[in-house]
Amino acid sequence: MLGNNLAFLQDPGNRAVLGWIGGGIVVVIGGLWAAFKFFFKKPTVSASNGGVAAGRDIRDTDINTRGGSKR
């Protein structure tokens, strides 16, 4: 069994075909991931009545309130 697989992989033509198939799979998965990220955006965050809403990437960022800036 292992000998058959090694014989198959030793042929340069077979390795080239496997390389093309692997590359195609990577391209398809990358395209599907990009489409997913584009069409399924995260919901927005909002606050009302004097509240503070926080989404992502706000670390070490000033938050301005009526009383001034807090860190």
Secondary structure, 3 states (H helix, E strand, C coil): CHHHHHHHHHCHHHHHHHHHHHHHHHHHHHHHHHHHHHHCCCCCCCCCCCCCCCCCCCCCCCEEECCEEEC
